[in-house]
């Protein structure tokens, strides 16, 4: 995997995030936090998990910091609070990705999980994982959104490529 491939994956990632966040803007504040049958308990929980995981992985990969816990859903009392934080994280992640080289992508990163278990993985594997992980939990958010009558539409990577002209 090279830098251009990683940048493309993240362009897709943020395109998909934007579609989900746009659809989420149409749900009520009550629906945003209401319990729903997804793994993180609500639309907010699913979206907050995607953001929190992206943040924690960037900190591990860029700064060598391994936080002991993910941010709590309560740190995002509203969709707007989540959007603001996500815009900041996207900027931080894109800056980090822009600084990478193909050689750096092949290097191993040491980190500790939130459970205190040490691991080591190749950087590009971790970065690809972040996008894949986001796909899983964006899908859960899309299920809740669809149930609320606000489907984000197709989130397929091929749709992204077609819209981007690639």
N, C-alpha and C positions, 0 to 999 in steps of 0.2 A: 504494500500500500504506500502510495506517495502522498505528498502534501496536497496536490491538486485533488486527489481522490477524497481525502479527509475534508477539504474545504467544500467539495460538492456534497458530501454526506451532511455536513452541517448547514449548508444552504437548504437542503431538503428538510432537515430537522426544524429549522426556524420557519420555513414555509408552512409546514404541517402545524407547528405550534400556533402560528398566526391564524390559521383556519379554525382551529379549535377555540382559541381565545375570542375570535370574532363571533362565533356561534354562542359562546358562553356569555357574551355581552347581552344576549337576548333573554336570558333566564332571570328570574326574580332573585333578589338577595336571599330569600327564603329557600329557593330551589338550589342555589349555589352551595349552601351549607347543609341542606336536608340530608338525612341518612338515605343512602342508596346502596343497592347490592353490588358494589364494586369493592375491590380488595382494600382500598383505603377509606371506605365508608361513606364517601360522598363525592360529588363533582369537585368540590374544593380539595378534598383529600387526594384525589387522583392527580389533579393539576399541581398541587403543592408537592406531591411526591416526585413528579417529573422534574420540577424546578430544583427541589432539594438535592436530588440525586445528581443532576447536572452540576450543581454548585460544589458538592462534596468531591466529585470526581475531578473537577477542574482544580480545586485546591490541592488534591493529592498529586495530580500530574504536573501542575505548574509550580506550586510552591512547596511541595513536600510536606504539606500539612494534612494530617489524618484526623478530622474531627471525630469526637466520640459519639456524636448523635446527629441525626438529621434535624433540621428546623421543624418545629411543631406546626401543624396546620393553623393553630391559633395566631401564628405570626402573620397570617394573611386573612384578616377579618373580612375582607371584601375582595371582589374580583379586581378592583382598581389597585388595591395594595399588591396583589399578586402580579398584575401587569407591570407595575412600576419596578418591582424587584426583578422580574424576568427580563425587562429591557436592560437593566443594569448588568445582569448576568450574561445576557447575550453579547453585550459589548465587551465584557471581560473575556468571555470565551473566544470571541472572534479575534481579539487582540492577541490572546495566547496562541491561537492556531496560526495567525499570521507570522508569528515569531519562529515557528517550527521549521526544521529542515527535514529532508527525507532521511538523513542519517539519524537525527534525533528521534524520529518516529520509530526507528528500529531498536532503540535502546530500551532497557528494562527500567521499570519504575518500582520502587519499593514503597509499600504503604501498609497501613493497619486498618482493618475493618472496624465498623462501629462496635463490634463485639470484642475487639482487642486482638484479633487474629492477624498475624503478619502474612503478607503475600508479596509476590513479585510477578509482574506481567510486562509484556512489551507495550510500549506507549500506544501504538496504533491500535492494538487489540482493545485497550481500555477506552480509547476515544470512539471506536466503532461500537463498543458495548453501550456507551452513553446514548447514542442514536437509537440503537436497537431497543434498549430499555425504555426510552421515551416513546417509541412506537407502541410498545405493549400498553403503557399506562395512558397514552393519548387515546388508544382504542377503548379503554375502559371509560374514559371521560366522554368519548363519542357515544357510547352506549347510553350513558345518563342523559347527554344532550338530546339524543334522538328520542328518548322516552319523554323528555320535556318539550318535544316538538321543534327542536333546534339542531337538527343534524348538521355537522360541519361539512358534510359531503365527502367525496372521495379523498382519502389521504394517501393513496398509493404513490409510490415513488415515480412510477411511469407517468402519472398525471402531472407531477411536478416537472419531469423532464419535458413533457409535451408543452406545458405552459411556458417553460423557460426556453423552448425552441431547440432542445437538445436531443 
